[in-house]
């Protein structure tokens, strides 16, 4: 009588069995028990669902010299080393987590009780963050806590409006506040005329979605001008 062929299972020799053993090892002995290439191999599990990731992990370590260098590498460098888009996205996460743990996440901690608080927050930003070529958009929840602080680069009014509202819906934002920083240049008495089309469009469409666009503050040369009267005119 012929014996039925053995079926592969989680403890087998294929990639599935190897991954199961690695996960079991982390559960029993902790991630500290893994070598650098094994840590990298486990990270790549999320990017490569079915293939053995050990060769790629070892190749990346050989290319960059250390696990730290791999995790600090720029996307272009990882791409040049043969890593695909999913792998690049996965390996960007540990550095982001480390940065977040080291510096904290201001979202959900900053509350804008009024426009003075908005300006105080902007004053604490590093100078390179005060980008002159875009509008800084703050997304707030119902208690006025900041959900996101993001730069909207200058472009077509409709495209800018669409991007801001899509992000607001994604964050479940209740209100928006914008700041345009002109650096040493003082703002015009009625704000920036070039922004008016975008700001009026944003005010109108945000209201249709149940989102309040509170104001756009234009600051520069030690002065601040509110665009609210022009937006709602």
Buried (B, 14 or more C-beta within 10 A) or exposed (E): EEEEEEEEEEEBEEBBBBBBEBEEBBEEEEEEEBEBBBBBBBBBBBBBEEEBBBEBBBBBBEBBEEBEEBBBBEEEBBBEBEBEEEBBBBBBEBEEEEEEEEEEEEBEEBEBEEBEBBBEBBEEBEEEEBBEEBBBBBBBBEEBBBBBBBEBEBEEBEEBBBBBBEBBEEBEBBBBBBBBBBEEEBBEEBBBEEBBBBBBBBBEBBEEEEBBBBBBBBBBEEEBBBBBEBBEE
